Amino acid sequence: MKLSVEISKYPLHQDYIPFIKGFIDRLNEYDDLKVITNTLSTQIFGDYDLVMSVLSTEIKRSYDEFGKAIFVCKFLNGDLSPQ
């Protein structure tokens, strides 16, 4: 099963850009995911189990490394990535 996710990260830190950039950079290291970033959010496309595993790992890592942050996610069944 394929999954599409739109995610926005809001670090509760004054110097927030490195926290967001680091999260996006780590998502881009997964070869089996398609990651598209714009000014409002990051979209992730791939196999359901992989996407959920990556998000679990990277959100936990963000909390461990940087402390408090808000993640807003939208999940859609299927691959809705632009062709």
PDB file of N, CA, C and O in Angstrom, chain B, residues numbered from 101:
ATOM      1  N   MET B 101       0.853  -1.175   0.000  1.00  0.00           N
ATOM      2  CA  MET B 101       0.000   0.000   0.000  1.00  0.00           C
ATOM      3  C   MET B 101       0.897   1.237   0.000  1.00  0.00           C
ATOM      4  O   MET B 101       1.914   1.280   0.693  1.00  0.00           O
ATOM      5  N   LYS B 102       0.517   2.213  -0.767  1.00  0.00           N
ATOM      6  CA  LYS B 102       1.248   3.482  -0.835  1.00  0.00           C
ATOM      7  C   LYS B 102       0.600   4.509   0.086  1.00  0.00           C
ATOM      8  O   LYS B 102      -0.588   4.427   0.396  1.00  0.00           O
ATOM      9  N   LEU B 103       1.416   5.487   0.521  1.00  0.00           N
ATOM     10  CA  LEU B 103       0.948   6.526   1.429  1.00  0.00           C
ATOM     11  C   LEU B 103       1.525   7.864   1.013  1.00  0.00           C
ATOM     12  O   LEU B 103       2.675   7.952   0.581  1.00  0.00           O
ATOM     13  N   SER B 104       0.720   8.900   1.147  1.00  0.00           N
ATOM     14  CA  SER B 104       1.151  10.279   0.938  1.00  0.00           C
ATOM     15  C   SER B 104       0.965  11.029   2.252  1.00  0.00           C
ATOM     16  O   SER B 104      -0.083  10.930   2.890  1.00  0.00           O
ATOM     17  N   VAL B 105       1.985  11.776   2.648  1.00  0.00           N
ATOM     18  CA  VAL B 105       1.930  12.528   3.898  1.00  0.00           C
ATOM     19  C   VAL B 105       2.384  13.953   3.644  1.00  0.00           C
ATOM     20  O   VAL B 105       3.381  14.194   2.964  1.00  0.00           O
ATOM     21  N   GLU B 106       1.636  14.890   4.202  1.00  0.00           N
ATOM     22  CA  GLU B 106       2.060  16.285   4.221  1.00  0.00           C
ATOM     23  C   GLU B 106       2.389  16.606   5.673  1.00  0.00           C
ATOM     24  O   GLU B 106       1.558  16.405   6.559  1.00  0.00           O
ATOM     25  N   ILE B 107       3.598  17.106   5.920  1.00  0.00           N
ATOM     26  CA  ILE B 107       4.031  17.343   7.287  1.00  0.00           C
ATOM     27  C   ILE B 107       4.667  18.726   7.408  1.00  0.00           C
ATOM     28  O   ILE B 107       5.415  19.171   6.537  1.00  0.00           O
ATOM     29  N   SER B 108       4.347  19.379   8.504  1.00  0.00           N
ATOM     30  CA  SER B 108       4.954  20.668   8.840  1.00  0.00           C
ATOM     31  C   SER B 108       5.525  20.559  10.245  1.00  0.00           C
ATOM     32  O   SER B 108       4.883  20.014  11.143  1.00  0.00           O
ATOM     33  N   LYS B 109       6.727  21.076  10.429  1.00  0.00           N
ATOM     34  CA  LYS B 109       7.379  21.046  11.733  1.00  0.00           C
ATOM     35  C   LYS B 109       7.518  22.467  12.251  1.00  0.00           C
ATOM     36  O   LYS B 109       7.966  23.362  11.535  1.00  0.00           O
ATOM     37  N   TYR B 110       7.131  22.660  13.495  1.00  0.00           N
ATOM     38  CA  TYR B 110       7.225  23.966  14.143  1.00  0.00           C
ATOM     39  C   TYR B 110       8.041  23.817  15.429  1.00  0.00           C
ATOM     40  O   TYR B 110       7.474  23.555  16.490  1.00  0.00           O
ATOM     41  N   PRO B 111       9.372  23.981  15.345  1.00  0.00           N
ATOM     42  CA  PRO B 111      10.188  23.890  16.557  1.00  0.00           C
ATOM     43  C   PRO B 111       9.872  25.040  17.501  1.00  0.00           C
ATOM     44  O   PRO B 111       9.709  26.180  17.066  1.00  0.00           O
ATOM     45  N   LEU B 112       9.789  24.746  18.766  1.00  0.00           N
ATOM     46  CA  LEU B 112       9.549  25.783  19.765  1.00  0.00           C
ATOM     47  C   LEU B 112      10.904  26.300  20.236  1.00  0.00           C
ATOM     48  O   LEU B 112      11.323  26.099  21.376  1.00  0.00           O
ATOM     49  N   HIS B 113      11.563  26.974  19.303  1.00  0.00           N
ATOM     50  CA  HIS B 113      12.910  27.476  19.526  1.00  0.00           C
ATOM     51  C   HIS B 113      13.085  28.731  18.677  1.00  0.00           C
ATOM     52  O   HIS B 113      12.582  28.805  17.556  1.00  0.00           O
ATOM     53  N   GLN B 114      13.789  29.700  19.207  1.00  0.00           N
ATOM     54  CA  GLN B 114      13.964  30.967  18.491  1.00  0.00           C
ATOM     55  C   GLN B 114      14.705  30.788  17.173  1.00  0.00           C
ATOM     56  O   GLN B 114      14.351  31.412  16.173  1.00  0.00           O
ATOM     57  N   ASP B 115      15.726  29.945  17.162  1.00  0.00           N
ATOM     58  CA  ASP B 115      16.518  29.695  15.956  1.00  0.00           C
ATOM     59  C   ASP B 115      16.002  28.418  15.293  1.00  0.00           C
ATOM     60  O   ASP B 115      16.652  27.374  15.356  1.00  0.00           O
ATOM     61  N   TYR B 116      14.840  28.504  14.663  1.00  0.00           N
ATOM     62  CA  TYR B 116      14.109  27.319  14.215  1.00  0.00           C
ATOM     63  C   TYR B 116      14.561  26.748  12.879  1.00  0.00           C
ATOM     64  O   TYR B 116      14.337  25.564  12.628  1.00  0.00           O
ATOM     65  N   ILE B 117      15.184  27.531  12.018  1.00  0.00           N
ATOM     66  CA  ILE B 117      15.505  27.064  10.661  1.00  0.00           C
ATOM     67  C   ILE B 117      16.424  25.836  10.652  1.00  0.00           C
ATOM     68  O   ILE B 117      16.140  24.893   9.913  1.00  0.00           O
ATOM     69  N   PRO B 118      17.510  25.799  11.433  1.00  0.00           N
ATOM     70  CA  PRO B 118      18.357  24.590  11.411  1.00  0.00           C
ATOM     71  C   PRO B 118      17.603  23.330  11.849  1.00  0.00           C
ATOM     72  O   PRO B 118      17.903  22.239  11.364  1.00  0.00           O
ATOM     73  N   PHE B 119      16.643  23.462  12.744  1.00  0.00           N
ATOM     74  CA  PHE B 119      15.875  22.315  13.206  1.00  0.00           C
ATOM     75  C   PHE B 119      14.999  21.754  12.080  1.00  0.00           C
ATOM     76  O   PHE B 119      14.893  20.540  11.909  1.00  0.00           O
ATOM     77  N   ILE B 120      14.388  22.640  11.333  1.00  0.00           N
ATOM     78  CA  ILE B 120      13.537  22.221  10.211  1.00  0.00           C
ATOM     79  C   ILE B 120      14.395  21.652   9.089  1.00  0.00           C
ATOM     80  O   ILE B 120      14.084  20.594   8.543  1.00  0.00           O
ATOM     81  N   LYS B 121      15.459  22.340   8.746  1.00  0.00           N
ATOM     82  CA  LYS B 121      16.341  21.898   7.659  1.00  0.00           C
ATOM     83  C   LYS B 121      16.937  20.527   7.959  1.00  0.00           C
ATOM     84  O   LYS B 121      17.013  19.676   7.073  1.00  0.00           O
ATOM     85  N   GLY B 122      17.359  20.311   9.195  1.00  0.00           N
ATOM     86  CA  GLY B 122      17.921  19.013   9.561  1.00  0.00           C
ATOM     87  C   GLY B 122      16.921  17.882   9.389  1.00  0.00           C
ATOM     88  O   GLY B 122      17.273  16.804   8.911  1.00  0.00           O
ATOM     89  N   PHE B 123      15.683  18.125   9.776  1.00  0.00           N
ATOM     90  CA  PHE B 123      14.625  17.123   9.633  1.00  0.00           C
ATOM     91  C   PHE B 123      14.403  16.791   8.151  1.00  0.00           C
ATOM     92  O   PHE B 123      14.320  15.621   7.776  1.00  0.00           O
ATOM     93  N   ILE B 124      14.308  17.819   7.325  1.00  0.00           N
ATOM     94  CA  ILE B 124      14.094  17.607   5.884  1.00  0.00           C
ATOM     95  C   ILE B 124      15.284  16.903   5.264  1.00  0.00           C
ATOM     96  O   ILE B 124      15.108  15.998   4.449  1.00  0.00           O
ATOM     97  N   ASP B 125      16.491  17.301   5.633  1.00  0.00           N
ATOM     98  CA  ASP B 125      17.696  16.656   5.097  1.00  0.00           C
ATOM     99  C   ASP B 125      17.721  15.169   5.421  1.00  0.00           C
ATOM    100  O   ASP B 125      18.087  14.352   4.576  1.00  0.00           O
ATOM    101  N   ARG B 126      17.334  14.817   6.638  1.00  0.00           N
ATOM    102  CA  ARG B 126      17.314  13.401   7.018  1.00  0.00           C
ATOM    103  C   ARG B 126      16.254  12.636   6.222  1.00  0.00           C
ATOM    104  O   ARG B 126      16.493  11.495   5.827  1.00  0.00           O
ATOM    105  N   LEU B 127      15.096  13.240   5.981  1.00  0.00           N
ATOM    106  CA  LEU B 127      14.071  12.565   5.170  1.00  0.00           C
ATOM    107  C   LEU B 127      14.598  12.281   3.770  1.00  0.00           C
ATOM    108  O   LEU B 127      14.306  11.232   3.195  1.00  0.00           O
ATOM    109  N   ASN B 128      15.367  13.204   3.227  1.00  0.00           N
ATOM    110  CA  ASN B 128      15.909  13.044   1.875  1.00  0.00           C
ATOM    111  C   ASN B 128      16.978  11.965   1.779  1.00  0.00           C
ATOM    112  O   ASN B 128      17.364  11.595   0.670  1.00  0.00           O
ATOM    113  N   GLU B 129      17.468  11.449   2.893  1.00  0.00           N
ATOM    114  CA  GLU B 129      18.472  10.394   2.877  1.00  0.00           C
ATOM    115  C   GLU B 129      17.876   9.016   2.605  1.00  0.00           C
ATOM    116  O   GLU B 129      18.612   8.069   2.329  1.00  0.00           O
ATOM    117  N   TYR B 130      16.565   8.895   2.679  1.00  0.00           N
ATOM    118  CA  TYR B 130      15.901   7.610   2.435  1.00  0.00           C
ATOM    119  C   TYR B 130      15.606   7.483   0.942  1.00  0.00           C
ATOM    120  O   TYR B 130      14.737   8.171   0.405  1.00  0.00           O
ATOM    121  N   ASP B 131      16.348   6.587   0.280  1.00  0.00           N
ATOM    122  CA  ASP B 131      16.248   6.456  -1.172  1.00  0.00           C
ATOM    123  C   ASP B 131      14.878   6.006  -1.661  1.00  0.00           C
ATOM    124  O   ASP B 131      14.483   6.356  -2.773  1.00  0.00           O
ATOM    125  N   ASP B 132      14.148   5.243  -0.864  1.00  0.00           N
ATOM    126  CA  ASP B 132      12.865   4.694  -1.308  1.00  0.00           C
ATOM    127  C   ASP B 132      11.689   5.629  -1.049  1.00  0.00           C
ATOM    128  O   ASP B 132      10.540   5.258  -1.288  1.00  0.00           O
ATOM    129  N   LEU B 133      11.963   6.830  -0.565  1.00  0.00           N
ATOM    130  CA  LEU B 133      10.915   7.832  -0.363  1.00  0.00           C
ATOM    131  C   LEU B 133      11.056   8.937  -1.391  1.00  0.00           C
ATOM    132  O   LEU B 133      12.164   9.289  -1.796  1.00  0.00           O
ATOM    133  N   LYS B 134       9.933   9.474  -1.803  1.00  0.00           N
ATOM    134  CA  LYS B 134       9.935  10.687  -2.614  1.00  0.00           C
ATOM    135  C   LYS B 134       9.580  11.829  -1.669  1.00  0.00           C
ATOM    136  O   LYS B 134       8.545  11.786  -1.005  1.00  0.00           O
ATOM    137  N   VAL B 135      10.436  12.855  -1.603  1.00  0.00           N
ATOM    138  CA  VAL B 135      10.242  13.970  -0.694  1.00  0.00           C
ATOM    139  C   VAL B 135      10.208  15.260  -1.506  1.00  0.00           C
ATOM    140  O   VAL B 135      11.131  15.547  -2.268  1.00  0.00           O
ATOM    141  N   ILE B 136       9.147  16.026  -1.341  1.00  0.00           N
ATOM    142  CA  ILE B 136       8.987  17.311  -2.013  1.00  0.00           C
ATOM    143  C   ILE B 136       8.773  18.366  -0.939  1.00  0.00           C
ATOM    144  O   ILE B 136       7.893  18.231  -0.089  1.00  0.00           O
ATOM    145  N   THR B 137       9.577  19.406  -0.984  1.00  0.00           N
ATOM    146  CA  THR B 137       9.490  20.461   0.023  1.00  0.00           C
ATOM    147  C   THR B 137       9.097  21.775  -0.639  1.00  0.00           C
ATOM    148  O   THR B 137       9.588  22.117  -1.714  1.00  0.00           O
ATOM    149  N   ASN B 138       8.204  22.503   0.021  1.00  0.00           N
ATOM    150  CA  ASN B 138       7.883  23.860  -0.417  1.00  0.00           C
ATOM    151  C   ASN B 138       7.938  24.769   0.809  1.00  0.00           C
ATOM    152  O   ASN B 138       8.360  24.334   1.880  1.00  0.00           O
ATOM    153  N   THR B 139       7.527  25.997   0.668  1.00  0.00           N
ATOM    154  CA  THR B 139       7.654  26.954   1.768  1.00  0.00           C
ATOM    155  C   THR B 139       6.708  26.673   2.932  1.00  0.00           C
ATOM    156  O   THR B 139       6.924  27.186   4.030  1.00  0.00           O
ATOM    157  N   LEU B 140       5.676  25.879   2.722  1.00  0.00           N
ATOM    158  CA  LEU B 140       4.691  25.628   3.772  1.00  0.00           C
ATOM    159  C   LEU B 140       4.799  24.259   4.417  1.00  0.00           C
ATOM    160  O   LEU B 140       4.448  24.098   5.586  1.00  0.00           O
ATOM    161  N   SER B 141       5.280  23.267   3.674  1.00  0.00           N
ATOM    162  CA  SER B 141       5.280  21.906   4.202  1.00  0.00           C
ATOM    163  C   SER B 141       6.229  21.022   3.406  1.00  0.00           C
ATOM    164  O   SER B 141       6.816  21.439   2.407  1.00  0.00           O
ATOM    165  N   THR B 142       6.357  19.806   3.877  1.00  0.00           N
ATOM    166  CA  THR B 142       7.100  18.772   3.175  1.00  0.00           C
ATOM    167  C   THR B 142       6.137  17.635   2.888  1.00  0.00           C
ATOM    168  O   THR B 142       5.361  17.228   3.753  1.00  0.00           O
ATOM    169  N   GLN B 143       6.193  17.131   1.676  1.00  0.00           N
ATOM    170  CA  GLN B 143       5.334  16.018   1.284  1.00  0.00           C
ATOM    171  C   GLN B 143       6.199  14.785   1.102  1.00  0.00           C
ATOM    172  O   GLN B 143       7.270  14.842   0.497  1.00  0.00           O
ATOM    173  N   ILE B 144       5.719  13.664   1.637  1.00  0.00           N
ATOM    174  CA  ILE B 144       6.455  12.412   1.606  1.00  0.00           C
ATOM    175  C   ILE B 144       5.573  11.361   0.955  1.00  0.00           C
ATOM    176  O   ILE B 144       4.394  11.232   1.284  1.00  0.00           O
ATOM    177  N   PHE B 145       6.159  10.608   0.021  1.00  0.00           N
ATOM    178  CA  PHE B 145       5.413   9.589  -0.715  1.00  0.00           C
ATOM    179  C   PHE B 145       6.205   8.293  -0.707  1.00  0.00           C
ATOM    180  O   PHE B 145       7.418   8.302  -0.913  1.00  0.00           O
ATOM    181  N   GLY B 146       5.528   7.183  -0.472  1.00  0.00           N
ATOM    182  CA  GLY B 146       6.206   5.896  -0.514  1.00  0.00           C
ATOM    183  C   GLY B 146       5.353   4.794   0.064  1.00  0.00           C
ATOM    184  O   GLY B 146       4.159   4.966   0.310  1.00  0.00           O
ATOM    185  N   ASP B 147       5.996   3.647   0.279  1.00  0.00           N
ATOM    186  CA  ASP B 147       5.323   2.497   0.859  1.00  0.00           C
ATOM    187  C   ASP B 147       4.870   2.830   2.276  1.00  0.00           C
ATOM    188  O   ASP B 147       5.621   3.428   3.046  1.00  0.00           O
ATOM    189  N   TYR B 148       3.658   2.447   2.615  1.00  0.00           N
ATOM    190  CA  TYR B 148       3.056   2.784   3.908  1.00  0.00           C
ATOM    191  C   TYR B 148       3.979   2.447   5.076  1.00  0.00           C
ATOM    192  O   TYR B 148       4.271   3.302   5.913  1.00  0.00           O
ATOM    193  N   ASP B 149       4.436   1.193   5.127  1.00  0.00           N
ATOM    194  CA  ASP B 149       5.249   0.761   6.264  1.00  0.00           C
ATOM    195  C   ASP B 149       6.549   1.545   6.359  1.00  0.00           C
ATOM    196  O   ASP B 149       6.982   1.888   7.459  1.00  0.00           O
ATOM    197  N   LEU B 150       7.174   1.831   5.227  1.00  0.00           N
ATOM    198  CA  LEU B 150       8.416   2.599   5.232  1.00  0.00           C
ATOM    199  C   LEU B 150       8.172   4.029   5.690  1.00  0.00           C
ATOM    200  O   LEU B 150       8.905   4.541   6.535  1.00  0.00           O
ATOM    201  N   VAL B 151       7.150   4.678   5.143  1.00  0.00           N
ATOM    202  CA  VAL B 151       6.854   6.067   5.516  1.00  0.00           C
ATOM    203  C   VAL B 151       6.587   6.173   7.015  1.00  0.00           C
ATOM    204  O   VAL B 151       7.117   7.064   7.679  1.00  0.00           O
ATOM    205  N   MET B 152       5.772   5.275   7.546  1.00  0.00           N
ATOM    206  CA  MET B 152       5.441   5.333   8.971  1.00  0.00           C
ATOM    207  C   MET B 152       6.662   5.048   9.840  1.00  0.00           C
ATOM    208  O   MET B 152       6.831   5.668  10.891  1.00  0.00           O
ATOM    209  N   SER B 153       7.501   4.129   9.416  1.00  0.00           N
ATOM    210  CA  SER B 153       8.726   3.817  10.154  1.00  0.00           C
ATOM    211  C   SER B 153       9.688   5.001  10.157  1.00  0.00           C
ATOM    212  O   SER B 153      10.258   5.344  11.192  1.00  0.00           O
ATOM    213  N   VAL B 154       9.864   5.617   9.002  1.00  0.00           N
ATOM    214  CA  VAL B 154      10.751   6.778   8.884  1.00  0.00           C
ATOM    215  C   VAL B 154      10.234   7.930   9.737  1.00  0.00           C
ATOM    216  O   VAL B 154      11.007   8.558  10.461  1.00  0.00           O
ATOM    217  N   LEU B 155       8.947   8.211   9.661  1.00  0.00           N
ATOM    218  CA  LEU B 155       8.388   9.297  10.469  1.00  0.00           C
ATOM    219  C   LEU B 155       8.558   9.022  11.956  1.00  0.00           C
ATOM    220  O   LEU B 155       8.911   9.924  12.715  1.00  0.00           O
ATOM    221  N   SER B 156       8.314   7.804  12.374  1.00  0.00           N
ATOM    222  CA  SER B 156       8.500   7.456  13.785  1.00  0.00           C
ATOM    223  C   SER B 156       9.943   7.688  14.219  1.00  0.00           C
ATOM    224  O   SER B 156      10.195   8.277  15.271  1.00  0.00           O
ATOM    225  N   THR B 157      10.873   7.230  13.417  1.00  0.00           N
ATOM    226  CA  THR B 157      12.293   7.381  13.729  1.00  0.00           C
ATOM    227  C   THR B 157      12.710   8.840  13.757  1.00  0.00           C
ATOM    228  O   THR B 157      13.362   9.282  14.704  1.00  0.00           O
ATOM    229  N   GLU B 158      12.340   9.596  12.726  1.00  0.00           N
ATOM    230  CA  GLU B 158      12.836  10.965  12.590  1.00  0.00           C
ATOM    231  C   GLU B 158      12.129  11.952  13.523  1.00  0.00           C
ATOM    232  O   GLU B 158      12.748  12.915  13.974  1.00  0.00           O
ATOM    233  N   ILE B 159      10.866  11.734  13.814  1.00  0.00           N
ATOM    234  CA  ILE B 159      10.188  12.596  14.788  1.00  0.00           C
ATOM    235  C   ILE B 159      10.782  12.362  16.171  1.00  0.00           C
ATOM    236  O   ILE B 159      11.039  13.318  16.903  1.00  0.00           O
ATOM    237  N   LYS B 160      11.004  11.103  16.536  1.00  0.00           N
ATOM    238  CA  LYS B 160      11.629  10.799  17.828  1.00  0.00           C
ATOM    239  C   LYS B 160      13.022  11.424  17.895  1.00  0.00           C
ATOM    240  O   LYS B 160      13.390  12.027  18.903  1.00  0.00           O
ATOM    241  N   ARG B 161      13.783  11.279  16.830  1.00  0.00           N
ATOM    242  CA  ARG B 161      15.135  11.866  16.790  1.00  0.00           C
ATOM    243  C   ARG B 161      15.077  13.376  16.980  1.00  0.00           C
ATOM    244  O   ARG B 161      15.903  13.945  17.694  1.00  0.00           O
ATOM    245  N   SER B 162      14.104  14.029  16.343  1.00  0.00           N
ATOM    246  CA  SER B 162      13.939  15.482  16.497  1.00  0.00           C
ATOM    247  C   SER B 162      13.680  15.858  17.945  1.00  0.00           C
ATOM    248  O   SER B 162      14.262  16.812  18.463  1.00  0.00           O
ATOM    249  N   TYR B 163      12.804  15.103  18.596  1.00  0.00           N
ATOM    250  CA  TYR B 163      12.526  15.383  20.007  1.00  0.00           C
ATOM    251  C   TYR B 163      13.763  15.153  20.876  1.00  0.00           C
ATOM    252  O   TYR B 163      14.064  15.950  21.764  1.00  0.00           O
ATOM    253  N   ASP B 164      14.475  14.056  20.611  1.00  0.00           N
ATOM    254  CA  ASP B 164      15.674  13.745  21.394  1.00  0.00           C
ATOM    255  C   ASP B 164      16.755  14.805  21.220  1.00  0.00           C
ATOM    256  O   ASP B 164      17.416  15.175  22.190  1.00  0.00           O
ATOM    257  N   GLU B 165      16.943  15.297  20.004  1.00  0.00           N
ATOM    258  CA  GLU B 165      18.030  16.233  19.713  1.00  0.00           C
ATOM    259  C   GLU B 165      17.682  17.682  20.031  1.00  0.00           C
ATOM    260  O   GLU B 165      18.528  18.434  20.515  1.00  0.00           O
ATOM    261  N   PHE B 166      16.444  18.075  19.762  1.00  0.00           N
ATOM    262  CA  PHE B 166      16.119  19.501  19.799  1.00  0.00           C
ATOM    263  C   PHE B 166      15.051  19.886  20.808  1.00  0.00           C
ATOM    264  O   PHE B 166      14.802  21.075  21.008  1.00  0.00           O
ATOM    265  N   GLY B 167      14.426  18.935  21.436  1.00  0.00           N
ATOM    266  CA  GLY B 167      13.414  19.268  22.429  1.00  0.00           C
ATOM    267  C   GLY B 167      12.041  19.465  21.819  1.00  0.00           C
ATOM    268  O   GLY B 167      11.657  18.755  20.889  1.00  0.00           O
ATOM    269  N   LYS B 168      11.313  20.417  22.337  1.00  0.00           N
ATOM    270  CA  LYS B 168       9.909  20.597  21.973  1.00  0.00           C
ATOM    271  C   LYS B 168       9.729  21.090  20.536  1.00  0.00           C
ATOM    272  O   LYS B 168      10.441  21.972  20.056  1.00  0.00           O
ATOM    273  N   ALA B 169       8.748  20.483  19.875  1.00  0.00           N
ATOM    274  CA  ALA B 169       8.367  20.880  18.518  1.00  0.00           C
ATOM    275  C   ALA B 169       6.949  20.378  18.278  1.00  0.00           C
ATOM    276  O   ALA B 169       6.495  19.415  18.896  1.00  0.00           O
ATOM    277  N   ILE B 170       6.278  21.045  17.378  1.00  0.00           N
ATOM    278  CA  ILE B 170       4.937  20.636  16.968  1.00  0.00           C
ATOM    279  C   ILE B 170       5.044  20.086  15.551  1.00  0.00           C
ATOM    280  O   ILE B 170       5.656  20.708  14.683  1.00  0.00           O
ATOM    281  N   PHE B 171       4.451  18.925  15.320  1.00  0.00           N
ATOM    282  CA  PHE B 171       4.359  18.346  13.987  1.00  0.00           C
ATOM    283  C   PHE B 171       2.890  18.302  13.593  1.00  0.00           C
ATOM    284  O   PHE B 171       2.058  17.793  14.344  1.00  0.00           O
ATOM    285  N   VAL B 172       2.573  18.830  12.428  1.00  0.00           N
ATOM    286  CA  VAL B 172       1.219  18.778  11.886  1.00  0.00           C
ATOM    287  C   VAL B 172       1.289  17.902  10.645  1.00  0.00           C
ATOM    288  O   VAL B 172       2.036  18.196   9.712  1.00  0.00           O
ATOM    289  N   CYS B 173       0.502  16.818  10.635  1.00  0.00           N
ATOM    290  CA  CYS B 173       0.566  15.845   9.541  1.00  0.00           C
ATOM    291  C   CYS B 173      -0.815  15.586   8.954  1.00  0.00           C
ATOM    292  O   CYS B 173      -1.829  15.596   9.652  1.00  0.00           O
ATOM    293  N   LYS B 174      -0.816  15.356   7.652  1.00  0.00           N
ATOM    294  CA  LYS B 174      -2.009  14.898   6.947  1.00  0.00           C
ATOM    295  C   LYS B 174      -1.611  13.622   6.208  1.00  0.00           C
ATOM    296  O   LYS B 174      -0.603  13.598   5.502  1.00  0.00           O
ATOM    297  N   PHE B 175      -2.401  12.570   6.371  1.00  0.00           N
ATOM    298  CA  PHE B 175      -2.128  11.281   5.759  1.00  0.00           C
ATOM    299  C   PHE B 175      -3.204  10.968   4.740  1.00  0.00           C
ATOM    300  O   PHE B 175      -4.396  11.102   5.017  1.00  0.00           O
ATOM    301  N   LEU B 176      -2.772  10.547   3.551  1.00  0.00           N
ATOM    302  CA  LEU B 176      -3.704  10.179   2.488  1.00  0.00           C
ATOM    303  C   LEU B 176      -3.300   8.835   1.913  1.00  0.00           C
ATOM    304  O   LEU B 176      -2.128   8.607   1.614  1.00  0.00           O
ATOM    305  N   ASN B 177      -4.264   7.950   1.759  1.00  0.00           N
ATOM    306  CA  ASN B 177      -4.008   6.636   1.173  1.00  0.00           C
ATOM    307  C   ASN B 177      -3.657   6.801  -0.299  1.00  0.00           C
ATOM    308  O   ASN B 177      -4.337   7.529  -1.023  1.00  0.00           O
ATOM    309  N   GLY B 178      -2.605   6.132  -0.741  1.00  0.00           N
ATOM    310  CA  GLY B 178      -2.206   6.157  -2.139  1.00  0.00           C
ATOM    311  C   GLY B 178      -1.042   7.101  -2.377  1.00  0.00           C
ATOM    312  O   GLY B 178      -0.677   7.900  -1.515  1.00  0.00           O
ATOM    313  N   ASP B 179      -0.473   6.992  -3.555  1.00  0.00           N
ATOM    314  CA  ASP B 179       0.636   7.858  -3.960  1.00  0.00           C
ATOM    315  C   ASP B 179       0.068   9.007  -4.784  1.00  0.00           C
ATOM    316  O   ASP B 179      -0.297   8.826  -5.946  1.00  0.00           O
ATOM    317  N   LEU B 180      -0.002  10.169  -4.189  1.00  0.00           N
ATOM    318  CA  LEU B 180      -0.548  11.350  -4.864  1.00  0.00           C
ATOM    319  C   LEU B 180       0.547  12.294  -5.323  1.00  0.00           C
ATOM    320  O   LEU B 180       0.296  13.479  -5.541  1.00  0.00           O
ATOM    321  N   SER B 181       1.767  11.773  -5.473  1.00  0.00           N
ATOM    322  CA  SER B 181       2.877  12.612  -5.907  1.00  0.00           C
ATOM    323  C   SER B 181       2.688  13.058  -7.353  1.00  0.00           C
ATOM    324  O   SER B 181       2.107  12.338  -8.165  1.00  0.00           O
ATOM    325  N   PRO B 182       3.189  14.260  -7.666  1.00  0.00           N
ATOM    326  CA  PRO B 182       3.124  14.704  -9.057  1.00  0.00           C
ATOM    327  C   PRO B 182       3.942  13.772  -9.947  1.00  0.00           C
ATOM    328  O   PRO B 182       5.036  13.350  -9.571  1.00  0.00           O
ATOM    329  N   GLN B 183       3.435  13.467 -11.070  1.00  0.00           N
ATOM    330  CA  GLN B 183       4.134  12.522 -11.964  1.00  0.00           C
ATOM    331  C   GLN B 183       5.194  13.205 -12.741  1.00  0.00           C
ATOM    332  O   GLN B 183       5.881  12.569 -13.540  1.00  0.00           O
TER     333      GLN B 183
END
